[in-house]
Structure formats: C-alpha cells, structure tokens
Amino acid sequence: MGRPPQSRDGIPAASGGRPIVAGVAPFRRSLLPSNRDSELWASLNALAIEPHGYRRLERKHGIKLDVQAGRRFSAYVVQAQQYYATIGTVDPIAKPLSGYYFALNLAKAYLTAVDPNSTTPDFVHHGLTSGFARKSRYFFQQEVVRVRDSGVFRQLAQATGRGFCWAKGYEMRIVDLMPYLPDGYDLYADANDEAPKLLPVADCFALFGGKQGWIRVEVNGHELRQRNIGPESLPTRARIFGEAFRLVSSDLPTFSYESKKAFSYNKKLSEVLADLCTVFDGSLVASNRYVPGNQRYLVLSPRSSLLSHEAVTFAVLHQLSTIVRYRPQDAERVRGTKHFWLFSGWIDRACQGLLLGVASRITREEHVAV
C-alpha cells in the first residue's frame, strides 16, 4: 500500500464563542465529578418546564411540541430521574429493575424530543421480548432477547447511531452483546480474559479550514499492535468506521484518520455542525463520557449494519430486568459467576453513561466529566 494521503490543513474552531467538538452534539458541557448528576439533571429539567423549556426544546430539534407531548416529555424526565436515584442504593440483583425503568423513561423522553408523535399510547411498548428457552440446566448463554416489529427499542435504534435495527424476530444473545459495551470495557476483559470488540482511541476532534469542516480520529500504535491490527487495515477491521474515515499522513505521533467527506459552509461554521454530528454518530464512535477526558472507542466488526450503543445498552438492561422479574432463581444463579459483573459493576456505569449520552442528544451539548 502506498503512502496515505496528506491530512487536510485545519484547526479547531468555535461557533458563537463555544468550541466545537466531535460528538452526537456539537458543543461541550463539562461536569464536575462532585456535582455531576445534579448538573446533568438540571440541564434536562430546564427543558421540562412549561412553556419556556418546551419552546427551547422545539428550537433545538426543529419540532412542534403540543401541550400533551410536552407534559409527556416532562413526566418521562421526572420518572427517569426517580428510578436513577435508586440504582446505587439496592443490591446488585435488584439493580436491573431500577436501571431498565430508568432507561425506558429516558429513551421515551428522547424520542418525544425528536418526534413527539412517537410516544403516543399506540407506540409506547418497549419493543423487546425474551427469547429464553428453559433447558435441563441453566446457563447464562441461554439469555436471548428478541426484537419486535415496533416499540421503544426499534425507535431508539432508528433515532441513534446508523439508524439501524434488526428485523422483527431477530434474536440477540446477551453474551454476544457484552463485548460491545463501552461502559464494561475493563469489566468484560477481566472476567473473560480477552479484549472486548472495541478499540480505544487517543483523541477525536473537529477541524476547520478552507471553508470546510471535518473530523479527525487519532489512534495510538500500541493499541493497534495489541490487537495485531495494521494502521492500513483498521478501516477494514472496523468496517463502519472505515466507511466514513481513511488513514492520512500527519505530523502527530499517533495514526491519523480523517472523515472522507469534508462539509462546506458559506458564512457560518454552524451550517455544518449537524453534518459533523451525523458522521460521528453514524461511525459508531463510542463514548465513555463519565471517564475524565471522555474515553472513545471504535467498534471492531466486519459488519456494515450494527445497532447504536444506546440500543445495545437498552437491550441488555431489558433482558437482565426480565431475569430478575420473572426468573429470580436464575438471577441468583448468576451471582458469583463470571457474568456477575453485569449486575455488580456494569449497570451503575451503563446508566450513568446512558444518562450522559441521551442528555447530550436532547440538549445538543456533549455532557462529559472533567
């Protein structure tokens, strides 16, 4: 393979006095660890106020929010906050219940914000069913979730990431989803003695030059060597990322990848912000926003169709809550096994990460810890 093309000449920039970042939202909102949750809920609660918050929500998403839809949004935010507050107070076996109902209400709040008609009574069922099949002995590998033809799960998947959702009846084993959980990156590696299907990246940022904007991703060479991946082959190993990014030559010590497409603007940088967010979201760059510095990951998969990170988290929480609700004896069997990290460590992280991520989408501000 010949020398990669030279990187574009660009620099970071700001719009309206606010630095532009690469993410599902164009601007950064930094949260202090000591006051993170209260700050985060404050940004959502400010949009749940009738009528001023509703009008701000309309402007952010270009929607029309009638009184009933606005009140649904407010109720979903309040209920999500109440369930979230209980997650850290209960035994690990009980966490899936609080975590799932938090995720369900938060997802409904987001769906209402982007499409108020999507949460009318005809569309609010969760959209997943358990595919668990009882056998003579219980194994966690039997935990399967099946996709329905409609509901919150499908709508959430179609409103995030690449907008992809599996067809009705498609079955997902929870053990097959676990390597793709960014909030469980180290927990999965410790429990399974193997690396997850995610590759950490050193940095990800937006650049501007020549009346154009694009995204750069930097990857450390040692991360590639640990996975036995050459820099030229990364776009193939991480197919979805590779569809939008290419290796370029730069002066940085890391390996640089730029979005293939640069978006042109006339007078204001704000003209291309939505395009940059779409590229980031569609490339499935995962974010651990609760980690100081916002650790990012690329998905290592040859598939061109994958669920968003929010949809994967929702599916796992749903199935774990199903075990607790309907098969508590099986939930107790998981205690003390190599899969128990999902209950004891991941749920707290996943719910915090989901809150940061969905709040970023609703408020149009990248919520990250500092």
N, C-alpha and C positions, 0 to 999 in steps of 0.2 A: 504494500500500500504506500502511495506517495505521501509526501509531507502534507499535513492537513492545511486547509486554507487559513490565512491570517485572520485573527479576530478583528471585528469591527472596532473602530475608534470611537469610544463613547465614555461618558462619565455619569455618575449618579445625578439625580435632579430632584427638584421639589415642585409641587403644584400648590398654589395658594399658601405658600410658606410651610408646607408639610412635606417631608421627604417621602418619595415614592419607593415602595418596597415590592418585592416579588411575593405574591401570595394570592389567596382567594379574595382578598380585599387589597386596595391599593395603598392604604396608609397604615402606619404602625401605631398601636396603642400599647404602651409599656405598663405593666402591672407589677407593683412591688410585692414580693412574696408575703410580707407581713400583712398586707391588706388586699391580697389578690382577689379573693372571692367576693368581698363586698364591693370592690371597684367594678368587677365584672358584672355582677348582677345589677349594679347601678346603671350601667350602660344599656342594659336590656329594659330595666324598669322605666327608664326615661322615655322609651318608645311605647310603653304600655299605658301611657297616660292619655285619657280622652279630654279634649280632642287634639291637643298640641303634639303629643307623641305620635298619634296616628298620622297627622299631616307630614311629620318628618319621615315616617316610615314610607309613606306614599312617594315622597320625593326620592328617597334612597333607591327604591325598586321600581319606580315608574308604574305604580299600580293605583287602583281606586279602592279604598278601604271603607266600606259602608259601616254603619254603627255596629251591626251584628258581627261582622268579620273582625272589627277592631276589638270588640269585647271577647271574642273567642281568642284572639291573639293574647290579650291581657291575661285571660284565665289560664291559658297554656303556660305562660311565663311564670305565673304565680305557683301553679301546681308543680311545674318542673323544679322551681326553687325549693318548695317544701320537701319533695322527695330527695332532692340533692342533699339537703341538710341532714338527712337521717343516715346517709350511706356510711359515714365514718363512725357511727355510734353503735352499729349492730355487729353480731357475729358474722364471720366470713360467709357462712352458709346462707345467711339471710340477705346478704348484700345484693344478689341478683334481682331481688324483688324491688328494692328501692332504686337500684341502678336502671332497671328496664323501664319502670314507670317514669323515671326522670327523663330517660332518652326518648320515650314515646311522646311525652308532652313537649319536650324541647323540639323534636322533629316537627310536630304539628304547628308549633309557633313559627318555625322557619318556613314551612310550606304555606302557612297563611300569609306570611310576609311577601312571598314571591308570587303566590297565586291564591287569593282569598277564597275562590270557589272550590279549591281542592280539599278544604276541610269542612264542607257541608256534611250533614248527617249521613249522606249516602256514601261517603268516601273515607270515613274515619277509622275503619277497622285496621288492624295492624298489618295485615298482608302477608303473614307467615304462618305456617303450621309445622308441627313437629313430625319428623319422619321416623321417629324412634320405633324400632321393632324389637319387642321383648324376645330374648333367647334364653337358653338354659342358664347362662351365666351373663353377668353384666360387665360390659367393657365400655369405657368412655368413648372408644372409637365408634360405638353404635349411635352416638348422638348426632342426629341429622336434622336439618331444618329445610323445609320445602317452600318454594316460592309460590305465592298465589297470583292470580291474574290482576289484582288491583289491591289498593290499600296503602298505608303509610310507607311500608318498606319500598314498594315499587316507586312511589312518588319521590321518596327521598333519594333513591338511587338515580332516578332520572333527572333530579334537580341538582346533583352534585357530581364532581369528577367528570367522567366522559359521558354522563347521561345514560349509562348502560345498565340494563337489568336483565337477568336471565329469564327465559320463557317460563310460563306457567308450568308448575310441576317439577321444575329443576331442583335437585337435591344437593345440598352442601353439607359435607361432614365438618363438624366443628374442628376436628384435628387438622383438617386441610386448610382452614381459615387461620389457625393460630400463627403460622409463620409470617403472616401478613399484617399482624397487629403492631403498629409502631409503638404503642404505649406499653407493649410487652416485650420489646426487643431484647433486653438483657434477661428478663424472666424466662422467656422461651429458651434462650441459649443455655442458661444454667440448668434448666430442667431436662432438656433434650440433648445436651452436649453437641449441638450443631447450630450453625448460624441460621437466623431467620432468612426469609426471602426478601430482605430489604438491605440496601447498601447505603451506609451513612455518607453524606456529602459534606464538604468543608464549608461551603457557602453557596448562597443563591441570591441574586440581586438583579435589579432592573437598571439598564443603561440607556443613555440617550445621546444621539449625535446626528448631525445632518438632517434634522427634522424627522428623525425616526426613533422608535423605542423598541427594545428587545430585552431578553432575559439571558443571564449568564449563570451557569452552574459550575462550581469548582469541586473536583474530586481528588482526594489525596491518593497518591500512588500506592501507599501501603495498604489502603483499604482494597484496592483492586488486586494487589498481589496476594492478600489473604484469601481472596475468593478465586484466585487463579484466572483473573479476567484481564485481558489486554485493554488498554485505553481505546483502541480502534474497535474492539468487539463489544464494548459496553452498550452502544446503541442497539446491538442485536440481542444481547442478553437481557437488556431492559427494553423490550420492544416498544412499549407505549411511550417511554421517554425518547427512544430513538426515532420515533415517527416525527417528533417535533424538534429535536435537538441534534446537533452534529459536533464532532470534535474539531476544535480550532487551535491554532498556534498562538500562544500568548507569552508574555514575559513573566507570568506568575509561576511559582514552583509546583503548583497543582496542575492537573489536567483540566483543560477548559472546554466547556460545551456551551454553544450558543443556540438559541432558538433559530431555526432555519428561516423563519419569517420575521422581518422587521416591519413594524407598523408605522406608517407615515401620518404626520399631523400637519396642519396648516399654521395655526396661530398658538394653540394651547396644548400643552402636554396632556391635559385632561381628556383630549379627544381619543387617545389610545389606551387609557387605563383599563377600560373594560376588556379590550383585546388581550392585554398582557395578563389579566386575571384569568381569562379563558384559557390561554396557553398553559399557564401554571396549573390550573385545576385539571385540565384535560390530560396533562402529563403525569398525573397521579403522584406528584411530589408530596410525600407525607411530612407532616409537621408535628414535632413534639413541643408544642408551644409552652407547656408548663416547665420545660427544662430551660434554665437561663441561657440565652443565646439562640433558642429555638432550633433544636437539632432537626435536620431534614434527612429524608431517606428517598431513594429511588426504588421502585418495585422491580425485582429481578424475576421476570416471567417472559416466556416467548409468546404469550397470548396477546392479541390485539384488543380483546374485549375483557375488561375486568371491572368489578364493582368499585365504587368510591370507598375511601377509608371509612367515611361515616356509615355507609350501608353495611360494611363488613362488621363494624363495631355493633351496630344495631342488631344484626342477625345473631351474633354470639351472645349478646345480653338477653335477647329473646329466648334462646334455647336454654341458657343457664337458668333463667327465671322459670321456664317450663318444668325443668327438673325439680326445682325447689317447690313449685306449686303443686305439681301432680304426682311426683315420684320422690318424696322426701327421703325415702330409704336409699335411693340411688345417689342423691346428693351427699348423704352421709358416707356412702362408699367411696366417694371421690376424696373425702378428707384424708390427708396423709399420703396421697398418691402423688405421682409426678405431675399430674394435671391440676393439683390443688392451687397452684399459683394463680390460676384464673380467678378463683374466689378470694384468695388471701392478699393478693397484690395488684392484680391487673384491674379489677373493677374500679377501685378508687382512682387509679391513674386514667383509665379509659373514660370515666365520667367527667373528670376534670378536663381531659383533652377534648372530649366531645363538646363540653360547655364552651371552651375557648374557641374551638373551630366553628361551631354553629353561631356563636355570638359574633365572630368575625364576619361571617356571611350576612347575618342580619343587620349589623351596624355598619358594614362596609369599612371596618377597621381591623387590621391584623392584631388580635389580642395575644401578646406574648409576655412571658415572665422576664424580669431583668435581675 
